[in-house]
Each structure stands twice: as C-alpha cells, then as structure tokens.
C-alpha cells in the first residue's frame, strides 16, 4: 500500500532530487522513498512486523474481549 504525503523542501534540494530522478529515469517519489528508506536504515529504524505493526497498534476488540485480555494479566485488575 502506498500513501500520498505532502512536505516542504528547500528549493535547491528539490531541484537536485528532481534532476537526479530525470537522470535515472525514475520518479521523484521513487528517489525520495529510497532516500528515506536509506536514512531509516542508517538510524537503525528497521521495518517491523507482527501484530502491532500490522494493525498500527490498533485492534478492533469488543468489550468482552478486552475484559478477557485484562483478566489474563496478573495484577492488572487488582485494586490498589
């Protein structure tokens, strides 16, 4: 899945990226996505997988399911 985003770039940086995309015969989107991916990898922000990543940490649960999950966690529902 792809998502459209908007941002503001320095004019000189935008022109350099646009020229590079033309030079390579690729879209500006491809160039920017590749640059962002490289940045995140260098910073140690590797892709994630699993239920949290797949659901963006949002699960659709009804009240009964939430109560069951909470009841299974020791000490979570104990009064203080």
C-alpha positions as CSV (number, residue, x, y, z in Angstrom):
1,X,0.0,0.0,0.0
2,X,1.2,3.5,-0.8
3,X,0.2,6.8,0.9
4,X,0.3,10.3,-0.6
5,X,2.2,12.8,1.6
6,X,2.9,16.5,1.4
7,X,6.0,18.3,2.6
8,X,8.1,21.4,2.1
9,X,11.6,21.1,0.8
10,X,14.4,23.6,0.2
11,X,14.2,24.7,-3.4
12,X,17.8,23.7,-4.2
13,X,17.3,20.3,-2.6
14,X,14.1,19.8,-4.6
15,X,15.8,20.7,-7.9
16,X,18.7,18.3,-7.1
17,X,16.3,15.5,-6.4
18,X,14.2,16.3,-9.5
19,X,17.4,16.3,-11.7
20,X,18.5,13.0,-10.2
21,X,15.2,11.4,-10.9
22,X,15.3,12.6,-14.5
23,X,18.9,11.4,-14.9
24,X,17.9,7.9,-13.6
25,X,14.6,7.8,-15.5
26,X,12.8,7.3,-12.2
27,X,10.0,9.2,-10.5
28,X,10.7,11.7,-7.8
29,X,8.6,9.5,-5.5
30,X,11.0,6.6,-6.0
31,X,14.0,8.8,-5.3
32,X,12.5,10.2,-2.1
33,X,11.3,6.8,-0.9
34,X,14.7,5.3,-1.5
35,X,16.4,8.2,0.4
36,X,14.0,7.9,3.3
37,X,14.5,4.2,3.5
38,X,18.3,4.6,3.5
39,X,18.0,7.2,6.3
40,X,15.9,5.0,8.4
41,X,18.2,2.0,8.0
42,X,21.3,4.2,8.9
43,X,19.5,5.3,12.0
44,X,18.7,1.7,13.0
45,X,14.9,2.1,12.4
46,X,14.4,-1.2,10.6
47,X,11.0,-2.3,9.4
48,X,8.8,-4.1,12.0
49,X,6.5,-7.0,11.7
50,X,4.0,-8.6,13.9
51,X,0.5,-7.7,15.2
52,X,1.5,-4.2,16.4
53,X,3.0,-3.2,13.1
54,X,0.3,-4.9,11.1
55,X,-2.5,-3.1,13.0
56,X,-0.7,0.2,13.7
57,X,-1.2,-0.7,17.3
58,X,-5.0,-0.5,16.9
59,X,-7.1,-3.7,17.3
60,X,-10.8,-3.9,16.9
61,X,-12.0,-5.6,20.1
62,X,-15.4,-5.7,21.7
63,X,-15.8,-5.1,25.5
64,X,-15.9,-8.9,26.3
65,X,-12.6,-9.5,24.5
66,X,-10.9,-6.5,26.3
67,X,-12.2,-7.8,29.7
68,X,-10.8,-11.3,28.9
69,X,-7.4,-9.9,28.0
70,X,-7.3,-7.7,31.1
71,X,-8.3,-10.6,33.3
72,X,-5.4,-12.7,32.0
73,X,-2.8,-10.1,33.0
74,X,-1.8,-10.8,36.7
75,X,-2.3,-7.8,39.0
76,X,-3.8,-5.5,36.3
77,X,-7.3,-5.5,37.6
78,X,-6.3,-5.8,41.3
79,X,-7.4,-2.7,43.4
80,X,-4.5,-0.8,44.9
